[in-house]
Amino acid sequence: MYQKILVPMALDHGVSKGTLEIAKALIGGTGEIIALHIYEAPQGSVQAYVDDEAKQDGLARAQAELDAKTKHLSGVKAEMVVGHTYRSIIDYASMHSIDCIVMGSHKPGFSDYLLGSTAARVVRHAPCAVHVYRSA
Protein backbone atom coordinates (compact mmCIF):
# COMPACT_ATOMS: atom_id res chain seq x y z
CA MET A 1 0.00 0.00 0.00
CA TYR A 2 0.97 3.64 -0.34
CA GLN A 3 1.96 5.95 2.52
CA LYS A 4 1.28 9.35 0.90
CA ILE A 5 -1.41 9.82 -1.74
CA LEU A 6 -2.17 13.05 -3.57
CA VAL A 7 -5.72 13.55 -4.85
CA PRO A 8 -5.93 16.56 -7.20
CA MET A 9 -9.46 17.94 -7.04
CA ALA A 10 -11.09 20.04 -9.72
CA LEU A 11 -13.93 21.40 -7.61
CA ASP A 12 -16.33 21.65 -10.55
CA HIS A 13 -15.88 18.19 -12.13
CA GLY A 14 -17.80 16.04 -9.64
CA VAL A 15 -15.34 13.11 -9.45
CA SER A 16 -13.85 14.01 -6.07
CA LYS A 17 -15.93 11.46 -4.16
CA GLY A 18 -14.74 8.61 -6.39
CA THR A 19 -11.07 9.58 -6.33
CA LEU A 20 -11.08 10.03 -2.56
CA GLU A 21 -12.69 6.60 -2.09
CA ILE A 22 -9.98 5.03 -4.27
CA ALA A 23 -7.28 6.83 -2.27
CA LYS A 24 -8.75 5.53 1.01
CA ALA A 25 -8.67 1.97 -0.36
CA LEU A 26 -5.08 2.34 -1.57
CA ILE A 27 -3.78 3.91 1.64
CA GLY A 28 -4.82 0.99 3.81
CA GLY A 29 -5.72 3.18 6.78
CA THR A 30 -2.18 4.04 7.85
CA GLY A 31 -0.99 6.72 5.45
CA GLU A 32 -1.77 10.30 4.54
CA ILE A 33 -4.18 11.56 1.88
CA ILE A 34 -3.79 15.11 0.57
CA ALA A 35 -6.70 16.63 -1.35
CA LEU A 36 -5.11 19.29 -3.57
CA HIS A 37 -6.90 22.00 -5.49
CA ILE A 38 -4.96 24.14 -7.92
CA TYR A 39 -6.38 27.62 -8.27
CA GLU A 40 -5.53 29.01 -11.68
CA ALA A 41 -5.25 32.77 -11.53
CA PRO A 42 -6.44 34.79 -14.53
CA GLN A 43 -3.91 34.52 -17.35
CA GLY A 44 -2.18 37.05 -19.60
CA SER A 45 -3.93 40.27 -20.44
CA VAL A 46 -6.98 39.29 -18.37
CA GLN A 47 -4.88 40.18 -15.29
CA ALA A 48 -5.14 43.86 -16.26
CA TYR A 49 -8.95 43.75 -16.11
CA VAL A 50 -9.39 41.88 -12.84
CA ASP A 51 -8.73 43.81 -9.64
CA ASP A 52 -6.94 42.31 -6.64
CA GLU A 53 -10.10 42.19 -4.56
CA ALA A 54 -11.84 40.00 -7.17
CA LYS A 55 -8.80 37.69 -7.31
CA GLN A 56 -8.76 37.33 -3.52
CA ASP A 57 -12.53 36.74 -3.48
CA GLY A 58 -12.17 33.94 -6.05
CA LEU A 59 -9.36 32.37 -4.07
CA ALA A 60 -11.39 32.54 -0.83
CA ARG A 61 -14.44 30.95 -2.51
CA ALA A 62 -12.30 28.11 -3.88
CA GLN A 63 -10.77 27.51 -0.44
CA ALA A 64 -14.24 27.45 1.16
CA GLU A 65 -15.50 24.93 -1.40
CA LEU A 66 -12.44 22.71 -0.91
CA ASP A 67 -12.91 22.84 2.86
CA ALA A 68 -16.62 21.97 2.50
CA LYS A 69 -15.81 18.94 0.33
CA THR A 70 -13.16 17.60 2.70
CA LYS A 71 -13.94 18.70 6.28
CA HIS A 72 -16.10 15.65 7.03
CA LEU A 73 -13.46 13.20 5.78
CA SER A 74 -11.16 11.81 8.43
CA GLY A 75 -7.54 11.37 7.42
CA VAL A 76 -7.75 13.80 4.50
CA LYS A 77 -5.70 17.00 4.55
CA ALA A 78 -6.90 19.79 2.23
CA GLU A 79 -4.31 21.93 0.43
CA MET A 80 -4.63 24.63 -2.21
CA VAL A 81 -1.92 26.12 -4.40
CA VAL A 82 -2.02 28.83 -7.04
CA GLY A 83 -0.54 27.88 -10.37
CA HIS A 84 -0.89 25.91 -13.59
CA THR A 85 -2.80 22.67 -13.04
CA TYR A 86 -0.62 19.85 -14.34
CA ARG A 87 2.68 21.53 -13.49
CA SER A 88 1.53 22.26 -9.92
CA ILE A 89 0.47 18.63 -9.41
CA ILE A 90 3.87 17.38 -10.57
CA ASP A 91 5.75 19.94 -8.47
CA TYR A 92 3.69 19.21 -5.35
CA ALA A 93 4.20 15.45 -5.73
CA SER A 94 7.95 15.93 -6.14
CA MET A 95 8.37 18.34 -3.22
CA HIS A 96 6.27 16.32 -0.76
CA SER A 97 7.49 12.76 -1.51
CA ILE A 98 4.11 11.56 -2.79
CA ASP A 99 3.90 7.78 -3.46
CA CYS A 100 0.78 7.82 -5.65
CA ILE A 101 -1.48 10.33 -7.37
CA VAL A 102 -5.17 9.43 -7.72
CA MET A 103 -6.95 11.70 -10.16
CA GLY A 104 -10.06 11.79 -12.28
CA SER A 105 -10.21 12.08 -16.04
CA HIS A 106 -12.88 12.58 -18.64
CA LYS A 107 -13.25 10.34 -21.67
CA PRO A 108 -10.68 11.63 -24.17
CA GLY A 109 -11.87 13.46 -27.24
CA PHE A 110 -10.06 14.26 -30.46
CA SER A 111 -8.42 17.41 -29.10
CA ASP A 112 -6.97 15.42 -26.17
CA TYR A 113 -4.97 13.30 -28.58
CA LEU A 114 -3.42 16.43 -30.07
CA LEU A 115 -2.94 18.52 -26.93
CA GLY A 116 -3.12 16.07 -24.03
CA SER A 117 -5.42 16.30 -21.06
CA THR A 118 -4.22 17.18 -17.58
CA ALA A 119 -4.38 13.51 -16.55
CA ALA A 120 -2.32 12.44 -19.55
CA ARG A 121 0.34 15.03 -18.78
CA VAL A 122 0.48 14.00 -15.14
CA VAL A 123 0.83 10.33 -16.12
CA ARG A 124 3.73 11.19 -18.45
CA HIS A 125 5.64 13.37 -16.00
CA ALA A 126 4.77 12.19 -12.47
CA PRO A 127 7.62 11.08 -10.19
CA CYS A 128 5.39 8.34 -8.73
CA ALA A 129 2.56 5.93 -9.54
CA VAL A 130 -0.62 7.48 -10.97
CA HIS A 131 -4.09 5.95 -10.73
CA VAL A 132 -6.55 7.53 -13.19
CA TYR A 133 -10.25 7.22 -12.38
CA ARG A 134 -12.67 7.64 -15.24
CA SER A 135 -16.30 7.98 -14.18
CA ALA A 136 -19.01 6.45 -16.34
C-alpha positions as CSV (number, residue, x, y, z in Angstrom):
1,M,0.0,0.0,0.0
2,Y,1.0,3.6,-0.3
3,Q,2.0,6.0,2.5
4,K,1.3,9.3,0.9
5,I,-1.4,9.8,-1.7
6,L,-2.2,13.0,-3.6
7,V,-5.7,13.5,-4.9
8,P,-5.9,16.6,-7.2
9,M,-9.5,17.9,-7.0
10,A,-11.1,20.0,-9.7
11,L,-13.9,21.4,-7.6
12,D,-16.3,21.7,-10.5
13,H,-15.9,18.2,-12.1
14,G,-17.8,16.0,-9.6
15,V,-15.3,13.1,-9.5
16,S,-13.9,14.0,-6.1
17,K,-15.9,11.5,-4.2
18,G,-14.7,8.6,-6.4
19,T,-11.1,9.6,-6.3
20,L,-11.1,10.0,-2.6
21,E,-12.7,6.6,-2.1
22,I,-10.0,5.0,-4.3
23,A,-7.3,6.8,-2.3
24,K,-8.7,5.5,1.0
25,A,-8.7,2.0,-0.4
26,L,-5.1,2.3,-1.6
27,I,-3.8,3.9,1.6
28,G,-4.8,1.0,3.8
29,G,-5.7,3.2,6.8
30,T,-2.2,4.0,7.9
31,G,-1.0,6.7,5.4
32,E,-1.8,10.3,4.5
33,I,-4.2,11.6,1.9
34,I,-3.8,15.1,0.6
35,A,-6.7,16.6,-1.4
36,L,-5.1,19.3,-3.6
37,H,-6.9,22.0,-5.5
38,I,-5.0,24.1,-7.9
39,Y,-6.4,27.6,-8.3
40,E,-5.5,29.0,-11.7
41,A,-5.2,32.8,-11.5
42,P,-6.4,34.8,-14.5
43,Q,-3.9,34.5,-17.4
44,G,-2.2,37.0,-19.6
45,S,-3.9,40.3,-20.4
46,V,-7.0,39.3,-18.4
47,Q,-4.9,40.2,-15.3
48,A,-5.1,43.9,-16.3
49,Y,-9.0,43.8,-16.1
50,V,-9.4,41.9,-12.8
51,D,-8.7,43.8,-9.6
52,D,-6.9,42.3,-6.6
53,E,-10.1,42.2,-4.6
54,A,-11.8,40.0,-7.2
55,K,-8.8,37.7,-7.3
56,Q,-8.8,37.3,-3.5
57,D,-12.5,36.7,-3.5
58,G,-12.2,33.9,-6.0
59,L,-9.4,32.4,-4.1
60,A,-11.4,32.5,-0.8
61,R,-14.4,30.9,-2.5
62,A,-12.3,28.1,-3.9
63,Q,-10.8,27.5,-0.4
64,A,-14.2,27.5,1.2
65,E,-15.5,24.9,-1.4
66,L,-12.4,22.7,-0.9
67,D,-12.9,22.8,2.9
68,A,-16.6,22.0,2.5
69,K,-15.8,18.9,0.3
70,T,-13.2,17.6,2.7
71,K,-13.9,18.7,6.3
72,H,-16.1,15.6,7.0
73,L,-13.5,13.2,5.8
74,S,-11.2,11.8,8.4
75,G,-7.5,11.4,7.4
76,V,-7.8,13.8,4.5
77,K,-5.7,17.0,4.5
78,A,-6.9,19.8,2.2
79,E,-4.3,21.9,0.4
80,M,-4.6,24.6,-2.2
81,V,-1.9,26.1,-4.4
82,V,-2.0,28.8,-7.0
83,G,-0.5,27.9,-10.4
84,H,-0.9,25.9,-13.6
85,T,-2.8,22.7,-13.0
86,Y,-0.6,19.9,-14.3
87,R,2.7,21.5,-13.5
88,S,1.5,22.3,-9.9
89,I,0.5,18.6,-9.4
90,I,3.9,17.4,-10.6
91,D,5.7,19.9,-8.5
92,Y,3.7,19.2,-5.4
93,A,4.2,15.5,-5.7
94,S,8.0,15.9,-6.1
95,M,8.4,18.3,-3.2
96,H,6.3,16.3,-0.8
97,S,7.5,12.8,-1.5
98,I,4.1,11.6,-2.8
99,D,3.9,7.8,-3.5
100,C,0.8,7.8,-5.6
101,I,-1.5,10.3,-7.4
102,V,-5.2,9.4,-7.7
103,M,-7.0,11.7,-10.2
104,G,-10.1,11.8,-12.3
105,S,-10.2,12.1,-16.0
106,H,-12.9,12.6,-18.6
107,K,-13.3,10.3,-21.7
108,P,-10.7,11.6,-24.2
109,G,-11.9,13.5,-27.2
110,F,-10.1,14.3,-30.5
111,S,-8.4,17.4,-29.1
112,D,-7.0,15.4,-26.2
113,Y,-5.0,13.3,-28.6
114,L,-3.4,16.4,-30.1
115,L,-2.9,18.5,-26.9
116,G,-3.1,16.1,-24.0
117,S,-5.4,16.3,-21.1
118,T,-4.2,17.2,-17.6
119,A,-4.4,13.5,-16.5
120,A,-2.3,12.4,-19.6
121,R,0.3,15.0,-18.8
122,V,0.5,14.0,-15.1
123,V,0.8,10.3,-16.1
124,R,3.7,11.2,-18.5
125,H,5.6,13.4,-16.0
126,A,4.8,12.2,-12.5
127,P,7.6,11.1,-10.2
128,C,5.4,8.3,-8.7
129,A,2.6,5.9,-9.5
130,V,-0.6,7.5,-11.0
131,H,-4.1,6.0,-10.7
132,V,-6.5,7.5,-13.2
133,Y,-10.3,7.2,-12.4
134,R,-12.7,7.6,-15.2
135,S,-16.3,8.0,-14.2
136,A,-19.0,6.5,-16.3
